[in-house]
């Protein structure tokens, strides 16, 4: 990511954090499950805790975006847990689309092409790291 992209993601994330976790969670998971109904069964019936976990994890990543190497162990462990949840590499694209859509709704007029590009690069970097770390630990990479 370029320095400008890191700054854009951080700035828009600060704005986005003003929206309540319940609203963000509702938007994000409604979109994800509307577009991909087959993913619903992977998640618990009660999604309330899930909203906060997702936001907290994204928050810790955004805060340290310019030094992602500090997070590599945390990200690898998270990726490994996701394998246990039944998550496959192809799922990351679906989650990424729902995430970008949610950010777009939450940011309104602040959602510009540059912001979209910055978040796309950010999510790709994170999901690529997660996918690669599980491929390596499974001996397939
Ligand atoms: C960069 C992408 C992602 C981030 C930051 C993320 C973050 C998280 C976090 C923080 C948790 C809480 C539990 C834990 O830490 O292990 C979690 C759980 C979970 N995530 Fe993700 N996730 C991502 C991608 C995905 C994808 C692509 C899927 C596929 C549908 C997925 C499905 C799940 C499921 C099924 C759970 C467990 C729910 C439960 O049983 O409580 N996640 N995720």
Backbone and ligand atoms as CSV (ligand in chain L), in Angstrom:
chain,resi,resn,atom,element,x,y,z
A,1,UNK,N,N,0.839,-1.196,0.000
A,1,UNK,CA,C,0.000,0.000,0.000
A,1,UNK,C,C,0.873,1.246,0.000
A,2,UNK,N,N,0.440,2.279,-0.713
A,2,UNK,CA,C,1.180,3.535,-0.678
A,2,UNK,C,C,0.851,4.265,0.638
A,3,UNK,N,N,1.720,5.245,0.978
A,3,UNK,CA,C,1.480,6.021,2.206
A,3,UNK,C,C,0.125,6.721,2.118
A,4,UNK,N,N,-0.195,7.207,0.924
A,4,UNK,CA,C,-1.470,7.913,0.748
A,4,UNK,C,C,-2.658,6.963,0.997
A,5,UNK,N,N,-2.515,5.740,0.508
A,5,UNK,CA,C,-3.599,4.769,0.697
A,5,UNK,C,C,-3.771,4.417,2.179
A,6,UNK,N,N,-2.641,4.254,2.873
A,6,UNK,CA,C,-2.703,3.952,4.310
A,6,UNK,C,C,-3.437,5.081,5.023
A,7,UNK,N,N,-3.086,6.332,4.653
A,7,UNK,CA,C,-3.729,7.475,5.320
A,7,UNK,C,C,-5.221,7.543,5.021
A,8,UNK,N,N,-5.583,7.234,3.771
A,8,UNK,CA,C,-7.002,7.267,3.386
A,8,UNK,C,C,-7.807,6.220,4.149
A,9,UNK,N,N,-7.235,5.030,4.266
A,9,UNK,CA,C,-7.936,3.963,4.995
A,9,UNK,C,C,-8.098,4.369,6.462
A,10,UNK,N,N,-7.030,4.905,7.057
A,10,UNK,CA,C,-7.104,5.305,8.466
A,10,UNK,C,C,-8.136,6.413,8.673
A,11,UNK,N,N,-8.101,7.399,7.780
A,11,UNK,CA,C,-9.009,8.543,7.918
A,11,UNK,C,C,-10.476,8.099,7.793
A,12,UNK,N,N,-10.765,7.294,6.763
A,12,UNK,CA,C,-12.158,6.899,6.550
A,12,UNK,C,C,-12.608,5.900,7.618
A,13,UNK,N,N,-11.670,5.115,8.146
A,13,UNK,CA,C,-12.020,4.193,9.228
A,13,UNK,C,C,-12.450,4.970,10.472
A,14,UNK,N,N,-11.733,6.076,10.755
A,14,UNK,CA,C,-12.102,6.916,11.912
A,14,UNK,C,C,-13.534,7.436,11.750
A,15,UNK,N,N,-13.858,7.861,10.532
A,15,UNK,CA,C,-15.226,8.352,10.274
A,15,UNK,C,C,-16.232,7.223,10.445
A,16,UNK,N,N,-15.869,6.062,9.916
A,16,UNK,CA,C,-16.775,4.917,9.910
A,16,UNK,C,C,-17.060,4.408,11.312
A,17,UNK,N,N,-16.089,4.590,12.213
A,17,UNK,CA,C,-16.256,4.102,13.584
A,17,UNK,C,C,-17.368,4.822,14.341
A,18,UNK,N,N,-17.828,5.941,13.786
A,18,UNK,CA,C,-18.941,6.671,14.392
A,18,UNK,C,C,-20.260,5.921,14.256
A,19,UNK,N,N,-20.322,4.995,13.296
A,19,UNK,CA,C,-21.554,4.214,13.105
A,19,UNK,C,C,-21.563,3.087,14.148
A,20,UNK,N,N,-22.708,2.800,14.741
A,20,UNK,CA,C,-22.729,1.802,15.824
A,20,UNK,C,C,-22.426,0.399,15.288
A,21,UNK,N,N,-21.720,-0.434,16.111
A,21,UNK,CA,C,-21.365,-1.787,15.680
A,21,UNK,C,C,-22.586,-2.596,15.242
A,22,UNK,N,N,-23.706,-2.396,15.936
A,22,UNK,CA,C,-24.910,-3.173,15.591
A,22,UNK,C,C,-25.389,-2.825,14.173
A,23,UNK,N,N,-25.328,-1.533,13.842
A,23,UNK,CA,C,-25.766,-1.111,12.501
A,23,UNK,C,C,-24.812,-1.642,11.438
A,24,UNK,N,N,-23.500,-1.506,11.722
A,24,UNK,CA,C,-22.504,-2.004,10.772
A,24,UNK,C,C,-22.676,-3.510,10.574
A,25,UNK,N,N,-22.831,-4.212,11.699
A,25,UNK,CA,C,-22.978,-5.664,11.640
A,25,UNK,C,C,-24.209,-6.064,10.850
A,26,UNK,N,N,-25.316,-5.377,11.123
A,26,UNK,CA,C,-26.560,-5.677,10.401
A,26,UNK,C,C,-26.377,-5.500,8.905
A,27,UNK,N,N,-25.779,-4.360,8.548
A,27,UNK,CA,C,-25.568,-4.058,7.123
A,27,UNK,C,C,-24.679,-5.113,6.481
A,28,UNK,N,N,-23.527,-5.335,7.126
A,28,UNK,CA,C,-22.517,-6.228,6.555
A,28,UNK,C,C,-23.044,-7.658,6.385
A,29,UNK,N,N,-23.603,-8.218,7.473
A,29,UNK,CA,C,-24.026,-9.622,7.377
A,29,UNK,C,C,-25.299,-9.783,6.549
A,30,UNK,N,N,-26.173,-8.761,6.544
A,30,UNK,CA,C,-27.359,-8.859,5.664
A,30,UNK,C,C,-26.916,-8.933,4.212
A,31,UNK,N,N,-25.972,-8.068,3.870
A,31,UNK,CA,C,-25.460,-8.045,2.493
A,31,UNK,C,C,-24.765,-9.379,2.155
A,32,UNK,N,N,-23.902,-9.825,3.095
A,32,UNK,CA,C,-23.147,-11.065,2.852
A,32,UNK,C,C,-24.102,-12.246,2.633
A,33,UNK,N,N,-25.124,-12.357,3.494
A,33,UNK,CA,C,-26.013,-13.524,3.423
A,33,UNK,C,C,-27.062,-13.389,2.323
A,34,UNK,N,N,-27.389,-12.163,1.957
A,34,UNK,CA,C,-28.319,-11.963,0.843
A,34,UNK,C,C,-27.640,-12.408,-0.461
A,35,UNK,N,N,-26.387,-12.009,-0.628
A,35,UNK,CA,C,-25.656,-12.359,-1.858
A,35,UNK,C,C,-25.179,-13.808,-1.859
A,36,UNK,N,N,-24.925,-14.338,-0.647
A,36,UNK,CA,C,-24.338,-15.693,-0.542
A,36,UNK,C,C,-25.047,-16.489,0.556
A,37,UNK,N,N,-26.299,-16.893,0.324
A,37,UNK,CA,C,-27.068,-17.578,1.381
A,37,UNK,C,C,-26.364,-18.820,1.928
A,38,UNK,N,N,-25.542,-19.474,1.114
A,38,UNK,CA,C,-24.870,-20.699,1.567
A,38,UNK,C,C,-23.884,-20.448,2.702
A,39,UNK,N,N,-23.485,-19.185,2.924
A,39,UNK,CA,C,-22.515,-18.905,3.993
A,39,UNK,C,C,-23.181,-18.810,5.369
A,40,UNK,N,N,-24.507,-18.619,5.397
A,40,UNK,CA,C,-25.192,-18.358,6.679
A,40,UNK,C,C,-24.958,-19.477,7.695
A,41,UNK,N,N,-24.966,-20.718,7.219
A,41,UNK,CA,C,-24.869,-21.848,8.154
A,41,UNK,C,C,-23.499,-21.957,8.830
A,42,UNK,N,N,-22.508,-21.236,8.314
A,42,UNK,CA,C,-21.184,-21.269,8.949
A,42,UNK,C,C,-21.165,-20.448,10.244
A,43,UNK,N,N,-22.136,-19.537,10.375
A,43,UNK,CA,C,-22.124,-18.603,11.503
A,43,UNK,C,C,-23.154,-18.994,12.561
A,44,UNK,N,N,-22.938,-18.563,13.821
A,44,UNK,CA,C,-23.917,-18.887,14.869
A,44,UNK,C,C,-25.241,-18.160,14.637
A,45,UNK,N,N,-26.306,-18.697,15.263
A,45,UNK,CA,C,-27.628,-18.077,15.109
A,45,UNK,C,C,-27.602,-16.649,15.651
A,46,UNK,N,N,-26.980,-16.494,16.813
A,46,UNK,CA,C,-26.904,-15.161,17.417
A,46,UNK,C,C,-25.619,-14.476,16.965
A,47,UNK,N,N,-25.763,-13.426,16.196
A,47,UNK,CA,C,-24.603,-12.793,15.568
A,47,UNK,C,C,-24.062,-11.597,16.347
A,48,UNK,N,N,-24.683,-11.273,17.483
A,48,UNK,CA,C,-24.338,-10.018,18.135
A,48,UNK,C,C,-22.853,-9.897,18.488
A,49,UNK,N,N,-22.295,-10.975,19.064
A,49,UNK,CA,C,-20.872,-10.925,19.451
A,49,UNK,C,C,-19.963,-10.837,18.237
A,50,UNK,N,N,-20.415,-11.447,17.162
A,50,UNK,CA,C,-19.628,-11.492,15.943
A,50,UNK,C,C,-19.361,-10.081,15.396
A,51,UNK,N,N,-20.357,-9.203,15.513
A,51,UNK,CA,C,-20.216,-7.832,15.010
A,51,UNK,C,C,-19.015,-7.151,15.655
A,52,UNK,N,N,-18.979,-7.238,16.997
A,52,UNK,CA,C,-17.934,-6.545,17.729
A,52,UNK,C,C,-16.559,-7.159,17.456
A,53,UNK,N,N,-16.508,-8.486,17.348
A,53,UNK,CA,C,-15.220,-9.160,17.086
A,53,UNK,C,C,-14.638,-8.731,15.752
A,54,UNK,N,N,-15.504,-8.672,14.753
A,54,UNK,CA,C,-15.043,-8.293,13.412
A,54,UNK,C,C,-14.530,-6.849,13.416
A,55,UNK,N,N,-15.288,-5.967,14.069
A,55,UNK,CA,C,-14.886,-4.555,14.112
A,55,UNK,C,C,-13.598,-4.367,14.899
A,56,UNK,N,N,-13.451,-5.094,16.021
A,56,UNK,CA,C,-12.242,-4.962,16.827
A,56,UNK,C,C,-11.012,-5.430,16.055
A,57,UNK,N,N,-11.174,-6.534,15.356
A,57,UNK,CA,C,-10.044,-7.059,14.593
A,57,UNK,C,C,-9.671,-6.088,13.464
A,58,UNK,N,N,-10.675,-5.592,12.758
A,58,UNK,CA,C,-10.386,-4.635,11.688
A,58,UNK,C,C,-9.736,-3.382,12.261
A,59,UNK,N,N,-10.208,-2.977,13.418
A,59,UNK,CA,C,-9.650,-1.785,14.048
A,59,UNK,C,C,-8.167,-1.965,14.365
A,60,UNK,N,N,-7.819,-3.119,14.939
A,60,UNK,CA,C,-6.418,-3.310,15.309
A,60,UNK,C,C,-5.534,-3.398,14.054
A,61,UNK,N,N,-6.110,-3.867,12.972
A,61,UNK,CA,C,-5.349,-3.943,11.731
A,61,UNK,C,C,-5.162,-2.549,11.122
A,62,UNK,N,N,-6.233,-1.774,11.097
A,62,UNK,CA,C,-6.150,-0.428,10.500
A,62,UNK,C,C,-5.163,0.445,11.271
A,63,UNK,N,N,-5.213,0.348,12.612
A,63,UNK,CA,C,-4.315,1.161,13.438
A,63,UNK,C,C,-2.849,0.865,13.103
A,64,UNK,N,N,-2.570,-0.408,12.797
A,64,UNK,CA,C,-1.170,-0.801,12.556
A,64,UNK,C,C,-0.881,-1.090,11.080
A,65,UNK,N,N,-1.666,-0.490,10.210
A,65,UNK,CA,C,-1.528,-0.775,8.772
A,65,UNK,C,C,-0.125,-0.548,8.234
A,66,UNK,N,N,0.552,0.469,8.744
A,66,UNK,CA,C,1.883,0.789,8.217
A,66,UNK,C,C,2.967,-0.104,8.814
A,67,UNK,N,N,2.593,-0.976,9.743
A,67,UNK,CA,C,3.577,-1.952,10.266
A,67,UNK,C,C,2.888,-3.298,10.459
A,68,UNK,N,N,2.348,-3.798,9.325
A,68,UNK,CA,C,1.571,-5.046,9.352
A,68,UNK,C,C,2.396,-6.253,9.811
A,69,UNK,N,N,3.738,-6.161,9.642
A,69,UNK,CA,C,4.595,-7.286,10.044
A,69,UNK,C,C,4.454,-7.578,11.543
A,70,UNK,N,N,4.143,-6.526,12.322
A,70,UNK,CA,C,3.952,-6.726,13.765
A,70,UNK,C,C,2.749,-7.624,14.055
A,71,UNK,N,N,1.863,-7.716,13.060
A,71,UNK,CA,C,0.624,-8.461,13.256
A,71,UNK,C,C,0.671,-9.849,12.645
A,72,UNK,N,N,1.815,-10.216,12.031
A,72,UNK,CA,C,1.800,-11.420,11.198
A,72,UNK,C,C,1.415,-12.681,11.986
A,73,UNK,N,N,1.872,-12.775,13.243
A,73,UNK,CA,C,1.525,-13.971,14.021
A,73,UNK,C,C,0.035,-14.008,14.346
A,74,UNK,N,N,-0.472,-12.833,14.698
A,74,UNK,CA,C,-1.896,-12.719,15.029
A,74,UNK,C,C,-2.765,-13.072,13.813
A,75,UNK,N,N,-2.340,-12.560,12.657
A,75,UNK,CA,C,-3.101,-12.797,11.425
A,75,UNK,C,C,-3.025,-14.280,11.035
A,76,UNK,N,N,-1.837,-14.883,11.177
A,76,UNK,CA,C,-1.693,-16.305,10.835
A,76,UNK,C,C,-2.558,-17.172,11.745
A,77,UNK,N,N,-2.597,-16.825,13.034
A,77,UNK,CA,C,-3.416,-17.599,13.980
A,77,UNK,C,C,-4.896,-17.437,13.644
A,78,UNK,N,N,-5.274,-16.231,13.285
A,78,UNK,CA,C,-6.670,-15.977,12.918
A,78,UNK,C,C,-7.033,-16.766,11.655
A,79,UNK,N,N,-6.098,-16.781,10.707
A,79,UNK,CA,C,-6.339,-17.514,9.455
A,79,UNK,C,C,-6.532,-18.996,9.748
A,80,UNK,N,N,-5.710,-19.516,10.659
A,80,UNK,CA,C,-5.797,-20.925,11.012
A,80,UNK,C,C,-7.148,-21.251,11.654
A,81,UNK,N,N,-7.617,-20.353,12.528
A,81,UNK,CA,C,-8.936,-20.564,13.134
A,81,UNK,C,C,-10.020,-20.567,12.055
A,82,UNK,N,N,-9.822,-19.723,11.039
A,82,UNK,CA,C,-10.820,-19.657,9.961
A,82,UNK,C,C,-10.893,-20.960,9.164
A,83,UNK,N,N,-9.761,-21.656,9.056
A,83,UNK,CA,C,-9.803,-22.965,8.389
A,83,UNK,C,C,-10.713,-23.899,9.183
A,84,UNK,N,N,-10.602,-23.829,10.518
A,84,UNK,CA,C,-11.467,-24.661,11.382
A,84,UNK,C,C,-12.948,-24.309,11.219
A,85,UNK,N,N,-13.229,-23.045,10.948
A,85,UNK,CA,C,-14.628,-22.629,10.755
A,85,UNK,C,C,-15.179,-23.109,9.409
A,86,UNK,N,N,-14.293,-23.669,8.574
A,86,UNK,CA,C,-14.730,-24.129,7.258
A,86,UNK,C,C,-14.522,-23.099,6.155
A,87,UNK,N,N,-13.763,-22.036,6.468
A,87,UNK,CA,C,-13.547,-20.977,5.471
A,87,UNK,C,C,-12.533,-21.447,4.423
A,88,UNK,N,N,-12.861,-21.217,3.164
A,88,UNK,CA,C,-11.994,-21.591,2.048
A,88,UNK,C,C,-11.494,-20.320,1.359
A,89,UNK,N,N,-10.362,-20.403,0.646
A,89,UNK,CA,C,-9.821,-19.198,-0.001
A,89,UNK,C,C,-10.855,-18.419,-0.824
A,90,UNK,N,N,-11.732,-19.129,-1.536
A,90,UNK,CA,C,-12.702,-18.436,-2.410
A,90,UNK,C,C,-13.678,-17.564,-1.611
A,91,UNK,N,N,-13.848,-17.866,-0.312
A,91,UNK,CA,C,-14.797,-17.087,0.498
A,91,UNK,C,C,-14.314,-15.657,0.745
A,92,UNK,N,N,-12.989,-15.449,0.697
A,92,UNK,CA,C,-12.457,-14.128,1.047
A,92,UNK,C,C,-12.952,-13.035,0.097
A,93,UNK,N,N,-13.124,-13.391,-1.173
A,93,UNK,CA,C,-13.618,-12.410,-2.146
A,93,UNK,C,C,-15.052,-11.990,-1.802
A,94,UNK,N,N,-15.856,-12.959,-1.389
A,94,UNK,CA,C,-17.264,-12.688,-1.078
A,94,UNK,C,C,-17.375,-11.763,0.136
A,95,UNK,N,N,-16.550,-12.058,1.153
A,95,UNK,CA,C,-16.543,-11.222,2.354
A,95,UNK,C,C,-16.011,-9.822,2.012
A,96,UNK,N,N,-14.992,-9.763,1.166
A,96,UNK,CA,C,-14.423,-8.475,0.756
A,96,UNK,C,C,-15.459,-7.605,0.060
A,97,UNK,N,N,-16.270,-8.199,-0.813
A,97,UNK,CA,C,-17.295,-7.421,-1.523
A,97,UNK,C,C,-18.319,-6.856,-0.543
A,98,UNK,N,N,-18.739,-7.682,0.430
A,98,UNK,CA,C,-19.728,-7.210,1.408
A,98,UNK,C,C,-19.129,-6.119,2.294
A,99,UNK,N,N,-17.845,-6.263,2.612
A,99,UNK,CA,C,-17.182,-5.256,3.442
A,99,UNK,C,C,-17.098,-3.918,2.709
A,100,UNK,N,N,-16.671,-3.947,1.458
A,100,UNK,CA,C,-16.559,-2.705,0.687
A,100,UNK,C,C,-17.921,-2.038,0.515
A,101,UNK,N,N,-18.926,-2.853,0.275
A,101,UNK,CA,C,-20.296,-2.330,0.123
A,101,UNK,C,C,-20.734,-1.637,1.410
A,102,UNK,N,N,-20.425,-2.263,2.568
A,102,UNK,CA,C,-20.809,-1.703,3.866
A,102,UNK,C,C,-20.089,-0.377,4.125
A,103,UNK,N,N,-18.799,-0.345,3.788
A,103,UNK,CA,C,-18.033,0.889,3.972
A,103,UNK,C,C,-18.613,2.001,3.099
A,104,UNK,N,N,-18.984,1.631,1.886
A,104,UNK,CA,C,-19.553,2.610,0.950
A,104,UNK,C,C,-20.851,3.208,1.521
A,105,UNK,N,N,-21.717,2.337,2.053
A,105,UNK,CA,C,-22.986,2.811,2.627
A,105,UNK,C,C,-22.712,3.709,3.832
A,106,UNK,N,N,-21.761,3.279,4.675
A,106,UNK,CA,C,-21.482,4.032,5.905
A,106,UNK,C,C,-20.829,5.377,5.637
A,107,UNK,N,N,-20.033,5.455,4.567
A,107,UNK,CA,C,-19.256,6.677,4.320
A,107,UNK,C,C,-19.970,7.677,3.416
A,108,UNK,N,N,-20.975,7.234,2.714
A,108,UNK,CA,C,-21.750,8.153,1.863
A,108,UNK,C,C,-20.865,8.910,0.886
A,109,UNK,N,N,-20.919,10.250,0.966
A,109,UNK,CA,C,-20.177,11.106,0.020
A,109,UNK,C,C,-18.662,10.982,0.152
A,110,UNK,N,N,-18.204,10.485,1.295
A,110,UNK,CA,C,-16.745,10.345,1.492
A,110,UNK,C,C,-16.186,9.169,0.694
A,111,UNK,N,N,-17.076,8.341,0.148
A,111,UNK,CA,C,-16.645,7.165,-0.617
A,111,UNK,C,C,-16.271,7.594,-2.035
A,112,UNK,N,N,-14.972,7.846,-2.259
A,112,UNK,CA,C,-14.492,8.264,-3.574
A,112,UNK,C,C,-13.757,7.092,-4.223
A,113,UNK,N,N,-13.352,7.299,-5.474
A,113,UNK,CA,C,-12.623,6.225,-6.166
A,113,UNK,C,C,-11.309,5.906,-5.438
A,114,UNK,N,N,-10.646,6.974,-4.972
A,114,UNK,CA,C,-9.365,6.771,-4.269
A,114,UNK,C,C,-9.578,5.985,-2.973
A,115,UNK,N,N,-10.685,6.286,-2.267
A,115,UNK,CA,C,-10.980,5.563,-1.018
A,115,UNK,C,C,-11.270,4.097,-1.334
A,116,UNK,N,N,-12.052,3.884,-2.378
A,116,UNK,CA,C,-12.379,2.510,-2.777
A,116,UNK,C,C,-11.101,1.730,-3.118
A,117,UNK,N,N,-10.206,2.370,-3.884
A,117,UNK,CA,C,-8.954,1.692,-4.243
A,117,UNK,C,C,-8.122,1.364,-3.014
A,118,UNK,N,N,-8.048,2.334,-2.096
A,118,UNK,CA,C,-7.223,2.130,-0.898
A,118,UNK,C,C,-7.760,0.943,-0.074
A,119,UNK,N,N,-9.083,0.878,0.104
A,119,UNK,CA,C,-9.669,-0.228,0.880
A,119,UNK,C,C,-9.537,-1.562,0.147
A,120,UNK,N,N,-9.630,-1.513,-1.192
A,120,UNK,CA,C,-9.477,-2.743,-1.975
A,120,UNK,C,C,-8.077,-3.309,-1.773
A,121,UNK,N,N,-7.072,-2.429,-1.848
A,121,UNK,CA,C,-5.689,-2.876,-1.672
A,121,UNK,C,C,-5.475,-3.388,-0.246
A,122,UNK,N,N,-6.052,-2.676,0.711
A,122,UNK,CA,C,-5.917,-3.054,2.127
A,122,UNK,C,C,-6.517,-4.444,2.377
A,123,UNK,N,N,-7.738,-4.653,1.927
A,123,UNK,CA,C,-8.390,-5.949,2.158
A,123,UNK,C,C,-7.655,-7.066,1.412
A,124,UNK,N,N,-7.207,-6.775,0.183
A,124,UNK,CA,C,-6.482,-7.808,-0.583
A,124,UNK,C,C,-5.206,-8.210,0.134
A,125,UNK,N,N,-4.485,-7.204,0.662
A,125,UNK,CA,C,-3.221,-7.508,1.353
A,125,UNK,C,C,-3.499,-8.416,2.555
A,126,UNK,N,N,-4.538,-8.062,3.320
A,126,UNK,CA,C,-4.869,-8.848,4.504
A,126,UNK,C,C,-5.345,-10.254,4.138
A,127,UNK,N,N,-6.257,-10.340,3.176
A,127,UNK,CA,C,-6.792,-11.666,2.844
A,127,UNK,C,C,-5.730,-12.531,2.160
A,128,UNK,N,N,-4.869,-11.917,1.337
A,128,UNK,CA,C,-3.776,-12.700,0.730
A,128,UNK,C,C,-2.873,-13.285,1.812
A,129,UNK,N,N,-2.569,-12.464,2.822
A,129,UNK,CA,C,-1.717,-12.948,3.921
A,129,UNK,C,C,-2.393,-14.113,4.641
A,130,UNK,N,N,-3.702,-13.969,4.892
A,130,UNK,CA,C,-4.423,-15.044,5.583
A,130,UNK,C,C,-4.426,-16.319,4.742
A,131,UNK,N,N,-4.718,-16.182,3.450
A,131,UNK,CA,C,-4.791,-17.367,2.574
A,131,UNK,C,C,-3.415,-18.036,2.479
A,132,UNK,N,N,-2.375,-17.215,2.271
A,132,UNK,CA,C,-1.021,-17.779,2.119
A,132,UNK,C,C,-0.578,-18.487,3.378
A,133,UNK,N,N,-0.861,-17.914,4.543
A,133,UNK,CA,C,-0.365,-18.542,5.776
A,133,UNK,C,C,-1.029,-19.891,6.007
A,134,UNK,N,N,-2.281,-20.058,5.570
A,134,UNK,CA,C,-2.909,-21.371,5.767
A,134,UNK,C,C,-2.418,-22.367,4.729
A,135,UNK,N,N,-2.162,-21.904,3.499
A,135,UNK,CA,C,-1.634,-22.815,2.470
A,135,UNK,C,C,-0.291,-23.365,2.915
A,136,UNK,N,N,0.554,-22.477,3.488
A,136,UNK,CA,C,1.882,-22.913,3.922
A,136,UNK,C,C,1.773,-23.938,5.034
A,137,UNK,N,N,0.875,-23.654,6.027
A,137,UNK,CA,C,0.807,-24.569,7.166
A,137,UNK,C,C,0.167,-25.899,6.780
A,138,UNK,N,N,-0.583,-25.895,5.654
A,138,UNK,CA,C,-1.170,-27.163,5.204
A,138,UNK,C,C,-0.213,-27.894,4.259
A,139,UNK,N,N,0.925,-27.250,3.977
A,139,UNK,CA,C,1.922,-27.866,3.120
A,139,UNK,C,C,1.561,-27.823,1.650
A,140,UNK,N,N,0.567,-26.971,1.304
A,140,UNK,CA,C,0.134,-26.926,-0.089
A,140,UNK,C,C,0.732,-25.741,-0.843
A,141,UNK,N,N,1.415,-24.859,-0.129
A,141,UNK,CA,C,1.871,-23.638,-0.786
A,141,UNK,C,C,3.292,-23.791,-1.231
L,1,LIG,C1,C,-9.862,-10.265,6.439
L,1,LIG,C2,C,-10.917,-11.002,6.607
L,1,LIG,C3,C,-11.528,-11.438,7.910
L,1,LIG,C4,C,-11.393,-10.928,9.187
L,1,LIG,C5,C,-10.598,-9.724,9.648
L,1,LIG,C6,C,-12.193,-11.792,10.052
L,1,LIG,C7,C,-12.314,-11.649,11.422
L,1,LIG,C8,C,-12.925,-12.563,12.261
L,1,LIG,C9,C,-12.850,-12.524,13.701
L,1,LIG,C10,C,-12.081,-11.506,14.513
L,1,LIG,C11,C,-13.561,-13.587,14.180
L,1,LIG,C12,C,-13.744,-13.949,15.669
L,1,LIG,C13,C,-13.154,-15.276,16.016
L,1,LIG,C14,C,-11.664,-15.409,15.756
L,1,LIG,O1,O,-10.891,-14.450,15.926
L,1,LIG,O2,O,-11.279,-16.513,15.334
L,1,LIG,C15,C,-14.109,-14.286,13.024
L,1,LIG,C16,C,-14.892,-15.411,13.078
L,1,LIG,C17,C,-15.465,-16.029,11.971
L,1,LIG,N1,N,-15.282,-15.659,10.658
L,1,LIG,FE1,FE,-14.052,-14.233,9.990
L,1,LIG,N2,N,-12.790,-12.762,9.297
L,1,LIG,C18,C,-12.405,-12.581,7.985
L,1,LIG,C19,C,-12.790,-13.351,6.908
L,1,LIG,C20,C,-13.748,-14.325,6.941
L,1,LIG,C21,C,-14.238,-15.048,5.780
L,1,LIG,C22,C,-13.754,-14.860,4.342
L,1,LIG,C23,C,-15.192,-15.908,6.216
L,1,LIG,C24,C,-15.998,-16.843,5.317
L,1,LIG,C25,C,-17.290,-16.831,5.269
L,1,LIG,C26,C,-15.286,-15.765,7.667
L,1,LIG,C27,C,-16.107,-16.497,8.495
L,1,LIG,C28,C,-16.020,-16.507,9.873
L,1,LIG,C29,C,-16.724,-17.488,10.727
L,1,LIG,C30,C,-17.655,-18.593,10.241
L,1,LIG,C31,C,-16.381,-17.178,12.051
L,1,LIG,C32,C,-16.813,-17.917,13.321
L,1,LIG,C33,C,-18.148,-17.507,13.791
L,1,LIG,C34,C,-18.464,-18.214,15.107
L,1,LIG,O3,O,-18.675,-19.419,15.084
L,1,LIG,O4,O,-18.476,-17.532,16.117
L,1,LIG,N3,N,-14.400,-14.793,8.058
L,1,LIG,N4,N,-13.706,-13.636,11.879
